[in-house]
Amino acid sequence: MKHSGEMKRELAENDASPLYVGVKQMILDRIHSGEWPPKHRVPSENELVTELGVSKMTANRALRELANEGELVRIQGVGSFVAERKGASALFEVRNIAEEIAERGHSHQATVIVLAREAASPDVADALELDIGSFVFHSLIVHSENGVPVQIEDRHVHPEAAPDYLQQDFTVMTPNAYLSDVAPLSGSEHVVEAVMPQAWECKLLTILKTEPCLTIRRRTWSARGVVSLARLVYPGHRYRLESQSGKPSDR
């Protein structure tokens, strides 16, 4: 581990109690100084134990709390890495995630997991104002920012609103961009929740099952009726949702 001797001396001189607080502070000092930039791999639990002489419980708690605070990204089976500044998504604005990511100067990638014609479940049929069992279009896409998954987009589309939906390449155009072209938005509704991810969501987002997520359930419609129902899942430590109403005073 780079500079392990220096870190051990710092820990010995640190009056922080309990010990994990001192380990956290040493890691934070290197992140905030720029010595460990975003995506830099930080020492593992075992490396901290060996080099600093702390217990595995101490090392685990330090890394776990830094991940919960958004300072680190922990990828199961790979390691812990310095987090980039959290991306922001407009809470009550229907925006294209690819554009949001591009505005930050980052690269957007989309992985299509499902793109199919399916029978509508009762909940989906009710939201799209269809009969239960009617056919709808379903897409499941993982959006990544600089190679790191930041959103699962699970969307059901009314087939009359976008008849050619299944013929689109959603690795080069997002569903949001396509639907905005063929069925211009005239209204939307949103439900926001904090949830614990399901096992399959953990795999797609490469997060631990104990890491909380934010979800938006968004229904949109055009002048001709309901267009789609989307469930958007964000890892809580990688993304934030924000909203502003009006403009701040100049005073």
C-alpha positions in Angstrom: 0.0 0.0 0.0 1.4 3.4 -1.0 2.7 5.5 1.9 1.7 2.9 4.4 4.4 3.9 6.8 3.3 7.5 6.7 -0.3 6.5 7.3 0.7 4.3 10.2 2.5 7.2 11.8 -0.5 9.4 11.3 -2.8 6.9 12.9 -0.5 6.6 15.9 -0.5 10.4 16.3 -4.2 10.8 15.8 -6.2 11.3 19.0 -9.5 10.2 17.3 -11.5 7.7 19.3 -12.8 5.3 18.3 -10.0 4.1 16.0 -12.1 3.8 12.8 -12.6 7.6 12.9 -8.8 8.0 12.5 -8.7 5.6 9.6 -11.5 7.4 7.9 -9.8 10.8 8.4 -6.5 9.5 6.9 -8.4 8.3 3.8 -10.3 11.6 3.5 -7.2 13.7 3.8 -5.7 11.9 0.8 -9.0 12.3 -1.2 -9.5 16.0 -0.4 -5.8 16.8 -1.1 -6.0 15.2 -4.5 -3.4 12.6 -3.8 -6.1 10.0 -4.4 -8.2 11.3 -7.3 -11.6 10.0 -8.4 -11.6 6.3 -9.4 -8.3 5.7 -7.5 -8.4 2.3 -5.8 -8.1 2.7 -2.0 -6.5 0.1 0.3 -8.7 -3.0 0.9 -9.8 -4.1 4.4 -7.0 -6.7 4.5 -4.4 -4.1 3.4 -5.5 -1.7 6.1 -5.3 -4.5 8.7 -1.8 -5.5 7.6 -0.3 -2.1 7.1 -1.9 -0.2 10.0 -2.3 -3.0 12.6 -6.0 -2.3 13.1 -8.7 -4.9 13.3 -10.8 -6.1 10.3 -13.9 -4.7 12.0 -12.2 -1.2 12.3 -11.1 -1.3 8.6 -14.5 -2.5 7.5 -16.4 0.2 9.4 -14.2 3.0 8.1 -14.6 1.9 4.4 -18.3 1.2 4.9 -19.1 4.6 6.4 -17.0 6.4 3.7 -19.1 4.6 1.1 -22.4 5.5 2.8 -21.2 9.1 2.9 -20.5 9.1 -0.8 -16.8 9.4 -0.6 -16.1 5.9 -1.9 -17.7 3.5 -4.4 -17.5 -0.2 -3.3 -17.9 -2.7 -6.1 -18.4 -6.2 -4.8 -15.5 -8.5 -5.7 -13.4 -5.7 -7.1 -12.6 -3.2 -4.4 -13.2 0.4 -3.1 -12.6 3.4 -5.3 -12.6 7.2 -4.7 -16.1 8.4 -5.8 -16.5 11.1 -8.4 -18.7 14.1 -7.6 -22.3 12.9 -7.5 -24.3 13.4 -10.6 -27.5 15.3 -10.3 -30.9 14.5 -11.9 -33.7 17.0 -12.1 -36.5 15.7 -9.8 -39.6 16.9 -11.5 -38.3 17.6 -14.9 -38.4 14.9 -17.6 -34.8 15.1 -18.9 -32.6 12.9 -21.1 -30.1 11.2 -18.8 -27.6 11.1 -21.7 -27.7 14.9 -21.9 -27.3 15.3 -18.1 -24.2 13.2 -18.2 -22.8 15.0 -21.2 -23.3 18.4 -19.5 -20.9 17.2 -16.8 -18.3 16.4 -19.5 -18.7 12.7 -18.9 -19.4 9.7 -21.1 -22.8 8.0 -21.3 -23.3 4.3 -22.1 -26.5 2.3 -22.3 -26.9 -1.4 -21.9 -30.2 -2.9 -23.1 -31.2 -5.8 -20.9 -34.8 -6.3 -22.2 -36.6 -4.9 -25.3 -39.8 -6.9 -25.9 -43.6 -7.0 -26.4 -45.3 -8.3 -23.2 -48.7 -8.7 -21.6 -49.4 -5.9 -19.2 -49.6 -6.7 -15.5 -52.6 -5.2 -13.6 -50.5 -2.3 -12.3 -49.0 -1.5 -15.7 -52.3 -1.8 -17.5 -53.9 0.6 -15.0 -51.1 3.2 -15.4 -51.3 3.0 -19.2 -55.1 3.0 -19.2 -55.3 -0.4 -20.9 -57.1 -3.7 -20.2 -55.2 -6.2 -18.1 -53.2 -8.5 -20.4 -53.1 -6.1 -23.3 -49.8 -6.0 -25.1 -47.3 -3.3 -24.2 -43.7 -2.6 -25.1 -41.2 -3.2 -22.3 -37.6 -1.9 -22.1 -35.0 -2.5 -19.3 -31.9 -0.4 -19.7 -28.9 0.3 -17.5 -27.4 3.8 -17.9 -23.7 4.3 -17.0 -21.6 7.4 -16.5 -17.9 6.9 -17.3 -18.5 3.1 -17.1 -20.2 3.2 -13.7 -23.9 2.2 -13.5 -26.0 5.1 -12.3 -29.6 4.3 -13.3 -31.9 1.4 -14.1 -34.6 2.5 -16.5 -37.5 0.0 -16.4 -40.1 1.4 -18.8 -43.5 0.2 -20.2 -44.8 2.0 -23.3 -48.3 2.3 -24.7 -48.0 0.7 -28.2 -50.3 3.2 -29.9 -48.2 6.1 -28.7 -44.9 4.7 -30.2 -45.7 1.8 -32.6 -42.0 1.5 -33.7 -40.6 1.5 -30.2 -39.1 -2.1 -30.4 -37.2 -1.3 -33.7 -35.1 1.4 -32.0 -31.4 1.1 -31.0 -31.4 2.4 -27.4 -27.6 2.2 -27.1 -27.4 5.3 -29.4 -30.7 7.1 -28.5 -32.4 7.0 -25.1 -36.1 6.1 -24.8 -36.7 9.6 -23.5 -35.2 11.2 -26.6 -37.2 8.9 -28.9 -40.5 9.3 -27.2 -40.1 13.1 -27.0 -39.9 13.0 -30.8 -42.8 10.7 -31.6 -45.1 11.6 -28.8 -44.2 15.1 -27.4 -44.7 15.4 -23.7 -47.7 17.4 -22.4 -47.7 16.2 -18.8 -46.1 14.0 -16.2 -46.5 12.7 -12.6 -43.9 11.4 -10.2 -43.6 9.3 -7.1 -40.3 9.3 -5.3 -39.3 6.6 -2.7 -36.2 5.4 -0.9 -36.0 1.7 -1.2 -33.6 -1.3 -0.6 -32.6 -2.8 -4.0 -33.8 -6.2 -5.2 -31.1 -8.8 -5.9 -31.3 -8.4 -9.6 -31.0 -4.6 -9.3 -27.8 -5.0 -7.2 -26.3 -7.1 -10.0 -27.1 -4.5 -12.7 -25.9 -1.6 -10.6 -22.9 -3.5 -9.1 -23.9 -2.5 -5.5 -24.2 -4.3 -2.3 -27.7 -5.5 -1.2 -27.4 -3.3 1.9 -27.0 0.0 -0.1 -30.2 2.1 -0.3 -31.5 3.4 -3.6 -33.8 6.2 -4.8 -36.6 5.4 -7.2 -38.8 7.6 -9.3 -42.0 6.2 -10.7 -42.8 8.5 -13.6 -45.9 8.4 -15.8 -45.9 10.7 -18.9 -48.6 11.5 -21.4 -49.0 13.5 -24.7 -52.0 15.2 -26.2 -53.2 11.8 -27.4 -53.1 10.1 -24.0 -50.7 8.2 -21.7 -47.3 7.4 -23.3 -45.3 5.5 -20.8 -44.7 4.3 -17.2 -41.1 4.3 -16.1 -39.4 3.1 -12.8 -36.0 4.7 -12.5 -33.6 3.3 -9.9 -30.6 5.3 -8.7 -27.8 4.1 -6.3 -28.1 6.5 -3.4 -24.3 7.0 -3.0 -23.8 7.7 -6.7 -26.6 10.1 -7.6 -28.7 12.9 -6.1 -32.1 14.2 -7.1 -32.7 17.9 -7.0 -35.5 20.4 -7.7 -35.9 24.2 -7.6 -39.0 26.3 -7.8 -38.7 29.9 -8.9 -35.6 32.0 -8.9 -33.5 33.2 -6.0 -33.8 36.9 -5.1 -31.1 39.2 -6.2 -31.0 40.8 -2.8 
